[in-house]
Amino acid sequence: MREVDRLTTERYGIPSLQLMENAAISVAEAAEKKYGPASGKRILVIAGRGNNGGDGAAAARCFHLRGALVALVVLGHIDDSAGDALRNFELARAMSLGQPQSFRVVEIDTSEQFKDIVESFRFDWLVDAIFGTGLTRPAGGIYENAIDYLNDRHEFGLPVISIDIPSGISSDSPELIGPAAKASLTVTFTAPKVASVLPPACHYGGDLVVAPIGSPTALISEVGPKLNLTESADVRGWLARSCRGPDANKGDVGKVLIVAGSRGKTGAACLAGAGALRSGVGLVTVCTAEASQPVVASRLPIECMTEPLRETESGTICDEAANRILHLAGERDVLAIGPGIGSAEESTRAMVRSVVTNRRKPTVIDADALNSLAPWAENLKGTAELPVIITPHPGEMARLTGRPISYIVRNRADVARDFAVRNCLIVILKGSRTVVAGPDGEVYVNPTGNSGMATGGTGDVLTGIVVGLLAQKVDDPIGAAIAAVYLHGLAGDIAASRVGARAMIASDIVEHLGDAFLETGGEGERLIQ
């Protein structure tokens, strides 16, 4: 972001002081949009001496001009600031002269002074402008005291508005480095930061508003990392591009084969099949172990077809079924393999290796199929003609890479990117803020989903949605993966809003997938023309 700001000034002649002023206006506008007019509100702005504090000083002026009663508390001495931050502090100090009842600027340098100031007033809103994007070490001393105060007020239910990033968080890492402010609203500028979108740091920011302040968007792609936050408009565009024509028949909108289920795990096959069917694909066939096939057929939606496969004594699909699977897959557009097939039997693992190695269709690999392929073979690659999408959770990714689960969780974006690039495939690494990585190194962070989805079967539903969307537009596998993850999470959010996160089960996601399509695609999804 420092480089974006510098280039904005050098190439486009936009003064950095103007960028700071635009940022301050954005903060005031976002706060009023969420909490109502600032007029008459008592607002405390806690500012450090750096550029984030300068943003806070400019925001304090904006709130005052909108009729608020403002106290700007500077942690340190204004004269120790420099550049644009100093200029904004000086402007705020000049504005405050002669009106101590409506706009106060106070400089403090001890925790005792801070306590005396904040306890002598009652505030309606609090603005966190202590630290910005440059923090690299834990906050301590008076800064930690200020963060603790903000968190106390947050727990009390008062709005806490963080400027750019909650103070105490290192913007380039999702990991916490020390005490961190808990915001109800974060107004970040130009583009989200890594800590704005990846857990656990992202959970400290509350609602996220990304405010343009004048920097050309082209600069973000030029100097930024290959990290993207998926938005509803991205998925809406993909849905529009994958629309079926008015004369479409079931063969035109995709045919999928799902290899799933075994004795005791028939539910995985049913959930994957139902997810695919609800995704809008034309034909769904679920292959499963022969003794499980009657159970799967009885529980699947009647619109799904089933096929029995030869099985082992323990009721899993055996290696002799590989040729049958490949034959059936040849008659479909896309293959998915893995949910509930088990991986304890060598015969089943051999079946998976044979199918994946000899595949002739785009393939989605999940769950026990991933376990059967762990550790991932160096010669197992995806191609542009035969794309591969894998959908591991952190434990499965750990087995594929040989890395500890803790490492996978801490470095999800980097792990997914490295694996996708090295093996020329698409990785959907599941979890809070699921990430999708493509073979070009781009990573997409998904904002939808909730803790109610931490229940058995939700991954099986996702596999079904992925294979279903991919079958409808096989020439855009990364777009299908991004859309599937977003819609899966959104369906979970809608389900949680109606039945509650605690009571939600995987089939609720299937039931609300249509609502997710309608919410994202609008009327265009209600009646596709």
Secondary structure, DSSP 8 states (H G I E B T S, - for coil): -HHHHHHHHHHH---HHHHHHHHHHHHHHHHHHHH---TT-EEEEEE-SSHHHHHHHHHHHHHHHTT-EEEEEEES-GGG--HHHHHHHHHHHHHHTT-TTTEEEEEE-SHHHHHHHHHTS--SEEEEES--TT--S---HHHHHHHHHHHHHHHTT--EEEESS-TT--TT-SS--S-----SEEEEESS--HHHHSTTGGGGS-EEEEE--S--THHHHHHS-SEEE--HHHHHHHHHHT---TT--TTTT-EEEEE---TT-HHHHHHHHHHHHHTT-SEEEEEEETTTHHHHHHHS-TT-EEEEE-B-TTSSB-GGGHHHHHHHHHTSSEEEE-TT--SSSHHHHHHHHHHHHT--S-EEE-HHHHHHH-S--TT----SSS-EEE---HHHHHHHHT--HHHHHHTHHHHHHHHHHHHTSEEEE-STT-EEE-TTS-EEE-----GGG-STTHHHHHHHHHHHHHHH-TT-HHHHHHHHHHHHHHHHHHHHHHH-TTT--HHHHHHTHHHHHHHHHTHHHHS--
